[in-house]
Amino acid sequence: MVPKEAQQYMGVVRLLQHFRWTWIGLCAVDDNKGERFLQTMVPILSQNFICEAFILRITKWDYVDQLTEVMVQHWKSYNTVIESKANVVFIYGEPPSFHMLSTLLFLAPFLDLPPLGKVCIITSHWDFALHSLQKMWDMQTFHGSISFSVHSNQPLEFQMFEYILRPSKAKGDGFILDFWEQAFNCLLKMPDGREEGKEICSGHEKLESLPGTFFEMEMTGHSYNVYNAVYAVAHALHAIYDTRFKGRRLAEREVLAHQNVQPWQLHHFLSSIWFNNSAGDIVHFNEHGELVTQFDVTNWLMFPNGSMARVKVGSLVPQAPAGQELTIDDDQIRWHTSFNQGVPTSKCNDYCYPGYSRKKKEQEKFCCYDCAPCPEGMISHMKDMDACNKCLDDQYTNKEQTQCLPKILSYLSYEEALGITLTSLAISFSFITMFVLGTFLKHKDTPIVKANNRSITYILLTSLLLCFLSTLLFIGQPAKVTCLLRQMAFSIVFSVALSSILAKTITVLLAFVATKPGSSMRKRMGKGLANSIALSGSLIQAAICSLWLGTNPPFPDVDMHSLDDKIILECNEGSAPMFYCILGFLGSLAIVSFSVAFLARKLPDAFNEAKFITFSMLVFCSVWLSFVPAYLSTKGKYVVAVEIFAILSSSAGLLGCIFGPKCYIIVLRPELNSREHLIRRKN
């Protein structure tokens, strides 16, 4: 009639898991039963990732003269419990163990020991039943305790029986008489010598006036088991009676039924018993001869006035599927006053909150751990996660590393401020270049335009115009066509501009040499030389670009790793060496142009462009030397912005330094743009 203890053990584990209590204390009675309990329970706890903070043995107290010895023995144990981080203690024992423990707790304040303040979990074998000497003790230490008790119900008229029970009606029941005297501290009959301090019982004392810790008006699980056992035996006897003596006369059946039935003969009939008791519960046994029942999860409430209340807060059904055995209503539970009605925590250390994962402590039990922050790109979204989870490639972690957020697409767009600014600059410089070109075409016959080869000047202005416009290919979402064209167009157009500048510089240098008497350079001069220089530089760059396109051309690509929170849409250059090769060729042209212009900067000639070209090449080289580290150190759309800025600033430098002074003379000082002034300058 008593369910197996193992069923309660799994219920306790489920309770600990429900409240996430992983660091608990174990108290067991100091006998063979307690030893078996520990040998069974400790492995079960470990298998379910729960650790025992301490293990204490509760001594059985049989005699008063042992009290001092037991108190000294448990002094250190009490301090161990108080100092432990474990706020939950699983106690295994029987009523004698409870009497010993309650005595220790009652005497603790007199020994200047702090109150216990723990959550006690108790099995169904435990019983909050005090001796008569203990019935007025304060038991609030056990307030908020949780126990697994055999499911009980209240048989009809049971409480009515308790209300009308009187010693005078208990004829031949010595237990009732003895209990009455202990409960009410009185004597039912006058002894030969009256005991001092005791009065005569009236016989009309009321059981409901007794403290709940001493006597409960409701039938407990233990009593309910006895109640069902009596009825089970009665039903088994009735089955035997019906089977053996059918057809016999009533008088014979009554005699034979009680004389001939042996105890072992009940076993077969008990195994098939199935009946409803008067409380409305079904009583039956399984194939192993064990009572099929469930457990009530009870919350014990102890009040200062000695009253007590049991509150059913859940149930344990061992026959339920794994993981669903326990149901519990957290809101109904009243915890010990030391927890301020908040759900207690019982862990070796504090929770590892989201954004952290557990890291095992060396030489400590697995329930004790440190909290390590999640590595970059990983999250933990729950408390006490064993490991952080990596976000998908198209996601990134928030600042707290508690959740993965979708990455946003990133590229240099026409709609954003940076894109609008660069687009506006490119278009503005394009209009300025067109204005300069138009001015030169309008004044093509003036000396300042005719100087230094008009055709090369037009080619240079046209290439600068295309340089400004080529930057528009870098803005917007990368596509296959724009990725193929933008570096090619920029490099070829820029090579044309630099080749034209080199041609103009060489033209200036050769013009001065050709004016010397007896020089043979005059025959070699002319438009053909300048055009061939401009064309050759462009053809070499075009050949490099063709090789690039033929081997490993640029293509649209997605970069998910450079920036944590963005997916970069970019043009993969395909071959980085080819990209730096075209930049290197442009750098070579610039250096050669700078060197030649530097040599010719002080030649005495009217409208000498060499000094302007020298300064423009200095600006150009400064921009592109700064471009390389800036390009390598930036990420995402800012890489594109850096290249656009380099193209715009270097092109603007060429336009301003070479053509600015000429436009100033053509537009604002036309009197200087005349043959007479040219002759005067020469003289």
C-alpha positions as CSV (number, residue, x, y, z in Angstrom):
1,M,0.0,0.0,0.0
2,V,3.0,2.3,0.2
3,P,4.4,3.4,-3.2
4,K,8.0,2.8,-4.0
5,E,10.4,5.5,-3.0
6,A,12.1,5.6,-6.4
7,Q,8.9,7.2,-7.8
8,Q,9.4,10.1,-5.5
9,Y,13.1,10.5,-6.3
10,M,12.3,11.2,-9.9
11,G,9.6,13.7,-8.8
12,V,12.2,15.5,-6.7
13,V,14.5,15.7,-9.7
14,R,11.7,17.1,-11.8
15,L,11.0,19.7,-9.1
16,L,14.6,20.7,-8.9
17,Q,14.7,21.0,-12.7
18,H,11.5,23.0,-12.7
19,F,13.0,25.7,-10.4
20,R,16.5,25.3,-11.9
21,W,18.0,24.3,-8.5
22,T,21.3,22.7,-9.2
23,W,23.2,23.1,-5.9
24,I,21.3,21.4,-3.0
25,G,22.1,19.8,0.3
26,L,21.2,16.3,1.3
27,C,20.2,15.2,4.8
28,A,19.5,11.5,5.5
29,V,18.8,9.5,8.6
30,D,21.9,7.9,9.9
31,D,20.9,4.2,9.4
32,N,20.9,1.7,6.6
33,K,17.8,3.3,5.0
34,G,19.6,6.6,4.8
35,E,22.7,5.0,3.3
36,R,20.6,3.3,0.6
37,F,18.9,6.6,-0.1
38,L,22.2,8.4,-0.6
39,Q,23.6,5.5,-2.8
40,T,20.5,5.8,-5.0
41,M,19.9,9.6,-5.0
42,V,23.4,10.9,-5.6
43,P,23.9,9.2,-9.0
44,I,20.4,10.2,-10.1
45,L,21.1,13.9,-9.2
46,S,24.4,13.7,-11.1
47,Q,22.8,12.2,-14.2
48,N,20.4,15.1,-14.2
49,F,23.2,17.8,-13.8
50,I,22.4,18.5,-10.1
51,C,25.1,18.5,-7.5
52,E,25.1,18.0,-3.8
53,A,26.7,20.9,-1.8
54,F,26.9,18.8,1.4
55,I,25.6,15.5,2.8
56,L,24.6,15.4,6.5
57,R,23.4,12.4,8.5
58,I,20.5,12.9,11.0
59,T,21.0,11.0,14.2
60,K,18.1,9.1,15.7
61,W,17.5,10.4,19.2
62,D,16.0,7.8,21.5
63,Y,16.8,9.1,25.0
64,V,17.0,12.6,26.6
65,D,20.4,12.0,28.0
66,Q,21.8,11.8,24.5
67,L,20.6,15.3,23.6
68,T,23.8,17.1,24.7
69,E,26.0,14.7,22.8
70,V,23.9,15.0,19.7
71,M,23.9,18.8,19.9
72,V,27.7,18.9,20.0
73,Q,27.9,16.4,17.2
74,H,25.6,18.5,14.9
75,W,27.0,22.0,15.8
76,K,29.4,22.0,12.9
77,S,26.8,20.4,10.6
78,Y,24.4,23.2,11.3
79,N,27.0,25.8,10.5
80,T,27.8,24.0,7.3
81,V,24.1,24.3,6.2
82,I,24.0,28.0,7.2
83,E,27.1,28.9,5.3
84,S,26.3,27.0,2.2
85,K,25.1,28.7,-1.0
86,A,22.5,25.9,-1.3
87,N,19.1,27.3,-0.4
88,V,17.4,23.9,-0.9
89,V,17.8,20.9,1.3
90,F,16.4,17.5,0.4
91,I,15.6,15.6,3.7
92,Y,15.1,11.9,3.9
93,G,13.9,10.4,7.1
94,E,11.0,9.2,9.2
95,P,9.2,10.6,12.2
96,P,12.0,9.8,14.7
97,S,14.4,11.7,12.5
98,F,12.0,14.7,12.4
99,H,11.7,14.8,16.1
100,M,15.5,15.0,16.4
101,L,15.8,17.7,13.7
102,S,13.0,19.7,15.1
103,T,14.6,19.6,18.5
104,L,17.9,20.9,17.1
105,L,16.2,23.7,15.2
106,F,14.2,24.6,18.3
107,L,17.3,24.9,20.5
108,A,19.4,26.7,17.8
109,P,18.3,30.3,18.9
110,F,19.3,29.5,22.5
111,L,22.8,28.7,21.2
112,D,23.1,32.0,19.3
113,L,22.8,30.2,16.0
114,P,21.1,32.0,13.1
115,P,17.8,30.7,11.7
116,L,18.0,28.1,9.0
117,G,16.1,30.0,6.2
118,K,16.2,27.1,3.6
119,V,13.6,25.4,1.4
120,C,13.1,21.9,2.7
121,I,12.0,19.1,0.3
122,I,10.6,16.1,2.1
123,T,9.5,12.6,1.0
124,S,6.2,11.0,1.9
125,H,7.7,9.1,4.8
126,W,8.3,12.3,6.7
127,D,5.5,13.4,9.0
128,F,5.2,16.8,10.7
129,A,3.9,15.1,13.9
130,L,5.4,16.3,17.2
131,H,5.5,14.7,20.5
132,S,3.2,16.1,23.2
133,L,6.2,17.9,24.7
134,Q,6.8,19.6,21.4
135,K,3.3,20.6,20.4
136,M,3.7,24.3,21.3
137,W,7.1,24.7,19.6
138,D,7.5,27.3,16.9
139,M,7.9,25.4,13.6
140,Q,8.3,28.3,11.2
141,T,11.7,27.0,10.1
142,F,9.7,24.6,8.0
143,H,7.4,27.3,6.6
144,G,7.4,27.0,2.8
145,S,8.6,23.4,2.8
146,I,7.6,21.2,-0.1
147,S,6.7,17.5,0.4
148,F,5.7,14.7,-1.8
149,S,2.9,12.9,0.0
150,V,0.7,10.0,-1.2
151,H,-2.4,11.4,-2.7
152,S,-5.2,11.5,-0.1
153,N,-8.8,12.4,-0.1
154,Q,-11.3,12.9,2.7
155,P,-13.6,10.0,3.2
156,L,-17.2,10.9,3.8
157,E,-18.1,11.8,7.4
158,F,-14.5,11.4,8.6
159,Q,-14.3,14.9,10.0
160,M,-17.7,14.5,11.5
161,F,-16.4,11.5,13.3
162,E,-13.5,13.6,14.7
163,Y,-15.9,16.4,15.9
164,I,-18.1,14.0,17.9
165,L,-15.2,11.7,19.1
166,R,-15.1,11.6,22.9
167,P,-13.2,9.4,25.3
168,S,-16.5,8.1,26.8
169,K,-17.3,6.6,23.4
170,A,-14.0,4.9,23.0
171,K,-15.0,1.7,24.8
172,G,-12.0,-0.7,24.9
173,D,-9.8,1.6,22.9
174,G,-6.8,2.4,25.1
175,F,-5.1,4.3,22.3
176,I,-7.8,7.0,22.2
177,L,-7.7,7.4,26.0
178,D,-3.9,7.6,26.1
179,F,-3.8,10.1,23.2
180,W,-6.5,12.3,24.9
181,E,-4.4,12.6,28.0
182,Q,-1.2,13.5,26.1
183,A,-3.0,15.9,23.7
184,F,-4.8,18.0,26.3
185,N,-2.3,17.4,29.2
186,C,-4.9,16.2,31.6
187,L,-6.1,13.0,33.3
188,L,-9.2,11.1,32.4
189,K,-9.5,9.5,35.9
190,M,-8.2,10.5,39.3
191,P,-5.1,8.4,40.1
192,D,-4.2,7.3,43.6
193,G,-1.7,10.2,43.8
194,R,-2.7,13.2,41.7
195,E,0.1,14.3,39.3
196,E,1.2,17.8,40.0
197,G,0.2,20.3,37.3
198,K,-2.4,18.2,35.6
199,E,-6.1,18.6,35.8
200,I,-8.9,16.2,35.3
201,C,-10.1,15.9,31.6
202,S,-13.7,16.9,31.1
203,G,-14.0,14.6,28.2
204,H,-15.5,17.3,26.1
205,E,-12.2,18.9,24.8
206,K,-12.2,19.6,21.1
207,L,-9.7,18.0,18.8
208,E,-9.9,21.0,16.4
209,S,-8.4,23.2,19.1
210,L,-5.0,21.3,19.0
211,P,-2.1,22.8,17.0
212,G,-1.9,21.6,13.5
213,T,1.7,20.4,14.0
214,F,0.4,18.0,16.7
215,F,-2.9,16.9,15.3
216,E,-4.6,17.5,11.9
217,M,-8.3,17.3,11.3
218,E,-7.8,16.1,7.8
219,M,-6.8,12.5,6.9
220,T,-3.1,12.5,6.0
221,G,-1.4,10.3,3.3
222,H,-0.3,7.8,5.9
223,S,-3.8,7.4,7.4
224,Y,-5.3,7.3,3.9
225,N,-3.0,4.3,3.0
226,V,-4.2,2.5,6.1
227,Y,-7.8,3.3,5.3
228,N,-7.4,1.9,1.7
229,A,-5.5,-1.1,3.0
230,V,-8.4,-2.1,5.3
231,Y,-10.8,-1.8,2.4
232,A,-8.5,-3.7,0.1
233,V,-8.3,-6.6,2.5
234,A,-12.1,-6.4,3.0
235,H,-12.7,-6.6,-0.8
236,A,-10.2,-9.5,-1.1
237,L,-12.0,-11.4,1.7
238,H,-15.3,-10.7,0.0
239,A,-14.0,-12.1,-3.3
240,I,-12.8,-15.3,-1.5
241,Y,-16.1,-15.5,0.3
242,D,-18.0,-15.3,-3.0
243,T,-15.7,-17.8,-4.8
244,R,-15.4,-20.5,-2.2
245,F,-18.9,-20.6,-0.7
246,K,-21.3,-20.0,-3.4
247,G,-24.4,-22.0,-2.9
248,R,-23.7,-22.7,0.7
249,R,-26.2,-21.7,3.3
250,L,-25.7,-18.2,4.9
251,A,-24.8,-19.6,8.4
252,E,-22.1,-22.0,7.0
253,R,-20.6,-19.3,4.8
254,E,-20.1,-16.9,7.7
255,V,-18.4,-19.6,9.8
256,L,-16.2,-21.1,7.1
257,A,-15.1,-17.7,5.6
258,H,-13.4,-16.7,8.8
259,Q,-12.0,-20.0,9.8
260,N,-10.4,-21.4,6.6
261,V,-8.8,-18.3,4.9
262,Q,-5.0,-18.1,5.3
263,P,-3.2,-14.8,4.8
264,W,-1.2,-16.0,1.8
265,Q,-4.5,-16.8,0.0
266,L,-5.3,-13.1,-0.2
267,H,-2.4,-12.4,-2.6
268,H,-4.2,-13.6,-5.7
269,F,-7.3,-11.7,-4.9
270,L,-5.6,-8.5,-3.9
271,S,-3.7,-8.4,-7.2
272,S,-7.1,-8.2,-9.1
273,I,-8.8,-5.8,-6.7
274,W,-10.3,-2.7,-8.3
275,F,-12.8,-0.6,-6.3
276,N,-13.9,2.9,-5.6
277,N,-13.5,3.9,-2.0
278,S,-15.9,6.2,-0.1
279,A,-13.7,9.2,-0.9
280,G,-14.3,8.6,-4.6
281,D,-10.8,7.4,-5.5
282,I,-10.1,4.2,-7.5
283,V,-7.8,1.7,-5.7
284,H,-6.0,-1.0,-7.7
285,F,-2.6,-2.6,-8.1
286,N,-0.3,-3.0,-11.1
287,E,1.2,-6.2,-12.5
288,H,4.0,-6.0,-9.9
289,G,1.5,-5.9,-7.0
290,E,2.2,-2.2,-6.3
291,L,-0.5,0.4,-5.6
292,V,-1.2,2.5,-8.6
293,T,-1.4,6.1,-7.2
294,Q,0.0,9.5,-7.6
295,F,1.6,12.0,-5.2
296,D,0.4,15.4,-4.1
297,V,3.0,18.2,-4.1
298,T,2.2,19.9,-0.8
299,N,3.3,23.3,0.4
300,W,3.5,23.5,4.2
301,L,2.5,26.7,5.9
302,M,3.5,27.2,9.5
303,F,2.0,30.1,11.4
304,P,3.3,31.7,14.6
305,N,0.2,30.7,16.6
306,G,1.0,27.0,16.1
307,S,-1.6,26.4,13.4
308,M,-0.5,24.7,10.2
309,A,-1.9,24.4,6.7
310,R,-1.2,22.0,3.8
311,V,-1.7,23.6,0.4
312,K,-1.7,21.3,-2.6
313,V,0.3,23.0,-5.3
314,G,0.8,20.2,-7.8
315,S,0.9,16.6,-8.5
316,L,3.3,13.8,-9.4
317,V,2.0,11.1,-11.7
318,P,4.7,8.4,-12.0
319,Q,2.8,6.7,-14.9
320,A,2.9,9.8,-17.1
321,P,5.3,10.1,-20.0
322,A,8.9,11.0,-19.2
323,G,9.3,14.7,-18.5
324,Q,5.5,15.2,-17.9
325,E,5.3,13.5,-14.5
326,L,5.2,16.7,-12.5
327,T,2.7,19.5,-12.7
328,I,3.1,22.4,-10.4
329,D,1.4,25.8,-9.9
330,D,4.2,28.3,-9.0
331,D,1.8,31.1,-8.0
332,Q,0.2,29.0,-5.2
333,I,3.5,28.3,-3.4
334,R,4.4,30.4,-0.4
335,W,8.1,30.4,0.3
336,H,10.0,30.9,3.5
337,T,9.9,34.5,4.8
338,S,13.7,34.8,4.2
339,F,13.1,34.8,0.4
340,N,10.5,37.7,0.5
341,Q,8.1,35.5,-1.5
342,G,10.5,35.5,-4.5
343,V,11.4,32.2,-6.0
344,P,14.6,31.0,-4.3
345,T,17.7,30.3,-6.2
346,S,20.0,27.4,-5.3
347,K,23.1,27.4,-7.4
348,C,26.8,27.1,-6.8
349,N,27.2,30.5,-8.3
350,D,25.1,33.2,-9.9
351,Y,23.4,32.7,-13.3
352,C,25.4,33.2,-16.4
353,Y,23.1,35.7,-18.1
354,P,22.4,36.0,-21.8
355,G,25.6,37.0,-23.6
356,Y,27.7,34.7,-21.5
357,S,28.3,30.9,-21.4
358,R,29.3,28.6,-18.6
359,K,33.0,27.8,-18.2
360,K,34.0,24.9,-15.9
361,K,36.0,25.7,-12.8
362,E,39.0,23.5,-12.3
363,Q,38.9,21.0,-9.4
364,E,35.2,21.9,-8.7
365,K,32.0,20.0,-9.3
366,F,30.4,20.5,-12.7
367,C,27.7,22.7,-11.1
368,C,30.3,25.3,-10.2
369,Y,31.4,27.4,-13.2
370,D,32.6,30.8,-14.3
371,C,30.8,32.9,-16.8
372,A,32.7,33.7,-20.0
373,P,31.5,36.3,-22.5
374,C,30.5,34.9,-25.9
375,P,33.1,35.3,-28.6
376,E,32.6,37.7,-31.4
377,G,29.9,36.6,-33.8
378,M,28.2,34.3,-31.2
379,I,25.3,34.7,-28.8
380,S,23.6,33.1,-25.9
381,H,19.9,34.0,-25.5
382,M,19.1,32.1,-22.3
383,K,20.5,31.9,-18.8
384,D,23.2,29.3,-18.1
385,M,23.9,28.2,-21.6
386,D,26.7,25.6,-21.9
387,A,28.0,27.2,-25.2
388,C,27.3,30.2,-27.3
389,N,25.6,29.8,-30.7
390,K,27.1,31.2,-33.9
391,C,24.9,33.5,-35.9
392,L,24.3,32.7,-39.6
393,D,26.4,34.4,-42.2
394,D,23.6,36.9,-43.0
395,Q,23.2,37.8,-39.4
396,Y,25.2,39.7,-36.7
397,T,25.0,39.9,-33.0
398,N,23.6,42.8,-31.0
399,K,25.8,44.7,-28.6
400,E,24.8,42.5,-25.7
401,Q,25.4,39.4,-27.8
402,T,22.0,38.0,-26.8
403,Q,20.3,37.7,-30.2
404,C,21.1,37.5,-33.9
405,L,19.9,40.4,-36.1
406,P,19.7,40.4,-39.9
407,K,22.5,42.2,-41.6
408,I,21.6,45.1,-43.9
409,L,22.8,45.4,-47.5
410,S,25.6,48.0,-47.8
411,Y,26.9,49.7,-51.0
412,L,27.5,53.3,-52.0
413,S,24.0,54.4,-53.1
414,Y,22.9,57.5,-55.0
415,E,20.2,58.1,-52.3
416,E,22.6,58.4,-49.3
417,A,24.4,61.6,-48.4
418,L,27.9,60.4,-49.3
419,G,26.7,59.2,-52.7
420,I,24.8,62.4,-53.4
421,T,27.9,64.5,-52.4
422,L,30.3,62.5,-54.7
423,T,27.8,62.5,-57.5
424,S,27.4,66.3,-57.2
425,L,31.1,66.8,-57.2
426,A,31.6,64.6,-60.3
427,I,28.9,66.4,-62.2
428,S,30.1,69.8,-61.1
429,F,33.7,69.1,-62.2
430,S,32.3,67.7,-65.4
431,F,30.5,71.0,-66.2
432,I,33.6,73.0,-65.2
433,T,35.7,70.8,-67.6
434,M,33.1,71.3,-70.4
435,F,33.2,75.1,-69.7
436,V,37.0,75.0,-70.0
437,L,36.9,73.0,-73.2
438,G,34.2,75.3,-74.6
439,T,36.4,78.3,-73.7
440,F,39.4,76.8,-75.5
441,L,37.4,75.9,-78.5
442,K,36.0,79.4,-78.7
443,H,39.4,81.0,-78.4
444,K,41.3,78.4,-80.4
445,D,43.1,80.9,-82.5
446,T,44.5,82.9,-79.6
447,P,48.2,82.5,-78.8
448,I,47.6,80.9,-75.4
449,V,45.5,78.2,-76.8
450,K,47.7,77.5,-79.8
451,A,50.8,77.2,-77.6
452,N,51.8,73.7,-76.6
453,N,49.7,71.8,-79.2
454,R,45.9,72.5,-79.3
455,S,45.0,68.9,-80.2
456,I,46.7,67.4,-77.2
457,T,45.0,70.1,-75.1
458,Y,41.6,69.0,-76.4
459,I,42.5,65.3,-75.8
460,L,43.5,66.1,-72.2
461,L,40.3,68.1,-71.5
462,T,38.2,65.4,-73.0
463,S,40.0,62.7,-71.0
464,L,39.6,64.7,-67.8
465,L,35.9,65.1,-68.5
466,L,35.6,61.3,-68.9
467,C,37.6,60.8,-65.7
468,F,35.0,62.8,-63.8
469,L,32.1,61.0,-65.4
470,S,33.8,57.5,-64.9
471,T,33.3,57.9,-61.1
472,L,29.5,57.6,-61.6
473,L,30.2,53.9,-62.5
474,F,31.4,53.4,-58.9
475,I,28.1,54.6,-57.4
476,G,25.0,52.4,-57.1
477,Q,24.5,48.7,-56.5
478,P,27.3,46.7,-58.2
479,A,26.2,44.9,-61.4
480,K,28.1,42.7,-63.8
481,V,28.4,45.5,-66.4
482,T,29.5,48.2,-64.0
483,C,32.0,45.9,-62.3
484,L,33.6,45.2,-65.7
485,L,33.6,48.8,-66.9
486,R,34.5,51.0,-64.0
487,Q,38.2,50.1,-63.4
488,M,38.8,49.6,-67.1
489,A,37.2,53.0,-68.1
490,F,39.0,54.8,-65.2
491,S,42.4,53.4,-65.9
492,I,42.3,53.9,-69.7
493,V,40.9,57.4,-69.5
494,F,43.4,58.4,-66.9
495,S,46.3,56.9,-68.9
496,V,45.1,59.1,-71.8
497,A,45.2,62.1,-69.6
498,L,48.6,61.4,-68.2
499,S,50.0,60.5,-71.6
500,S,48.7,63.8,-72.9
501,I,50.3,65.6,-70.1
502,L,53.6,63.8,-70.8
503,A,53.3,64.7,-74.4
504,K,52.7,68.4,-73.6
505,T,55.7,68.3,-71.2
506,I,58.0,66.7,-73.8
507,T,56.7,69.2,-76.4
508,V,57.7,72.1,-74.1
509,L,61.1,70.6,-73.5
510,L,61.8,69.8,-77.2
511,A,60.5,73.2,-78.3
512,F,63.2,74.9,-76.2
513,V,65.9,72.6,-77.5
514,A,64.7,73.0,-81.1
515,T,65.1,76.8,-80.9
516,K,68.9,76.5,-80.3
517,P,71.0,77.2,-83.4
518,G,72.1,74.1,-85.3
519,S,69.6,71.8,-83.5
520,S,68.4,68.8,-85.4
521,M,65.3,68.4,-83.2
522,R,63.2,70.9,-85.3
523,K,62.8,68.3,-88.0
524,R,61.5,65.7,-85.5
525,M,59.0,68.0,-83.8
526,G,55.4,68.3,-84.8
527,K,52.0,67.0,-83.9
528,G,53.1,63.4,-84.8
529,L,55.4,63.1,-81.8
530,A,52.9,64.4,-79.3
531,N,50.2,62.2,-80.7
532,S,52.3,59.1,-80.7
533,I,53.3,59.7,-77.0
534,A,49.6,60.1,-76.0
535,L,48.6,57.1,-78.1
536,S,51.3,54.8,-76.9
537,G,50.5,55.3,-73.2
538,S,46.8,54.6,-73.8
539,L,47.6,51.5,-75.8
540,I,49.8,50.0,-73.1
541,Q,47.1,50.5,-70.5
542,A,44.5,49.1,-72.8
543,A,46.6,46.0,-73.3
544,I,46.9,45.5,-69.6
545,C,43.2,45.9,-69.2
546,S,42.6,43.4,-72.0
547,L,44.8,40.9,-70.3
548,W,42.9,41.5,-67.0
549,L,39.6,40.9,-68.7
550,G,40.8,37.8,-70.4
551,T,42.3,36.1,-67.4
552,N,40.4,37.1,-64.2
553,P,37.9,39.9,-64.8
554,P,36.1,41.8,-62.0
555,F,32.6,40.5,-61.0
556,P,29.9,41.4,-58.5
557,D,30.5,39.8,-55.1
558,V,29.1,39.7,-51.6
559,D,31.3,40.3,-48.5
560,M,29.6,39.0,-45.3
561,H,32.6,39.1,-42.9
562,S,34.4,42.4,-43.2
563,L,31.7,44.3,-41.3
564,D,29.8,42.7,-38.4
565,D,26.4,44.3,-39.1
566,K,26.4,44.7,-42.9
567,I,26.5,42.6,-46.1
568,I,28.7,44.5,-48.4
569,L,27.8,44.4,-52.1
570,E,31.0,45.0,-53.9
571,C,32.9,44.5,-57.1
572,N,35.5,41.8,-56.6
573,E,38.5,43.0,-58.6
574,G,39.2,39.4,-59.7
575,S,42.9,39.8,-59.8
576,A,44.4,42.1,-57.2
577,P,47.9,42.1,-59.0
578,M,46.3,43.3,-62.2
579,F,44.5,46.1,-60.3
580,Y,47.7,47.2,-58.7
581,C,49.4,46.8,-62.1
582,I,47.2,49.4,-63.8
583,L,47.7,51.7,-60.8
584,G,51.4,51.2,-61.1
585,F,51.4,52.1,-64.8
586,L,49.5,55.3,-64.0
587,G,52.0,56.0,-61.3
588,S,54.9,55.5,-63.7
589,L,53.4,57.9,-66.2
590,A,52.9,60.5,-63.5
591,I,56.4,60.2,-62.2
592,V,57.9,60.5,-65.8
593,S,55.7,63.5,-66.4
594,F,56.7,65.1,-63.1
595,S,60.4,64.5,-63.8
596,V,60.3,66.0,-67.3
597,A,58.1,68.9,-66.2
598,F,60.5,69.6,-63.3
599,L,63.4,69.8,-65.7
600,A,61.6,72.2,-68.0
601,R,59.9,74.3,-65.3
602,K,62.4,77.3,-65.7
603,L,62.8,77.3,-69.5
604,P,62.4,80.9,-70.7
605,D,59.4,80.6,-73.0
606,A,56.1,82.5,-73.1
607,F,53.1,80.5,-71.8
608,N,55.5,77.8,-70.5
609,E,53.2,75.0,-69.1
610,A,56.1,73.1,-67.5
611,K,55.9,74.7,-64.1
612,F,52.1,74.3,-64.0
613,I,52.4,70.6,-65.0
614,T,55.1,70.2,-62.3
615,F,52.7,71.4,-59.6
616,S,49.8,69.4,-61.0
617,M,51.9,66.2,-61.0
618,L,52.9,66.9,-57.4
619,V,49.3,67.2,-56.4
620,F,48.5,64.0,-58.5
621,C,51.2,61.9,-56.9
622,S,50.4,63.2,-53.4
623,V,46.7,62.1,-53.9
624,W,47.5,58.6,-55.1
625,L,50.3,58.0,-52.6
626,S,47.7,58.8,-49.9
627,F,45.1,56.6,-51.7
628,V,47.0,53.3,-51.2
629,P,47.0,53.2,-47.4
630,A,43.5,54.7,-47.2
631,Y,42.2,52.1,-49.7
632,L,43.7,49.2,-47.8
633,S,42.5,50.4,-44.4
634,T,38.9,51.0,-45.2
635,K,36.0,48.6,-45.6
636,G,32.7,48.4,-47.3
637,K,31.3,51.2,-49.3
638,Y,34.0,53.6,-48.0
639,V,36.6,51.7,-50.1
640,V,34.7,52.8,-53.2
641,A,34.3,56.3,-51.8
642,V,38.1,56.6,-51.2
643,E,38.8,55.6,-54.9
644,I,36.1,58.1,-56.2
645,F,37.6,60.8,-54.0
646,A,41.1,60.0,-55.3
647,I,39.9,60.2,-59.0
648,L,38.0,63.4,-58.4
649,S,40.7,65.2,-56.4
650,S,43.6,64.2,-58.8
651,S,41.6,65.1,-61.9
652,A,40.5,68.4,-60.3
653,G,44.2,69.0,-59.5
654,L,45.2,68.5,-63.1
655,L,42.4,70.6,-64.3
656,G,43.0,73.5,-61.9
657,C,46.8,73.6,-62.0
658,I,47.1,73.3,-65.8
659,F,44.1,75.1,-67.1
660,G,43.3,77.5,-64.2
661,P,45.9,80.1,-65.1
662,K,45.1,79.9,-68.8
663,C,41.4,80.4,-68.2
664,Y,42.2,83.3,-66.0
665,I,44.0,85.0,-68.8
666,I,41.5,84.1,-71.5
667,V,38.4,85.2,-69.6
668,L,39.6,87.9,-67.2
669,R,42.8,89.3,-68.8
670,P,42.3,89.0,-72.5
671,E,44.8,91.8,-73.1
672,L,47.6,89.3,-72.1
673,N,46.4,86.8,-74.7
674,S,47.9,88.6,-77.7
675,R,50.8,88.2,-80.1
676,E,52.2,91.6,-78.9
677,H,52.4,90.4,-75.4
678,L,54.0,87.2,-76.5
679,I,56.7,89.1,-78.4
680,R,57.2,91.4,-75.4
681,R,57.6,88.4,-73.1
682,K,60.2,86.8,-75.4
683,N,62.2,90.1,-75.6
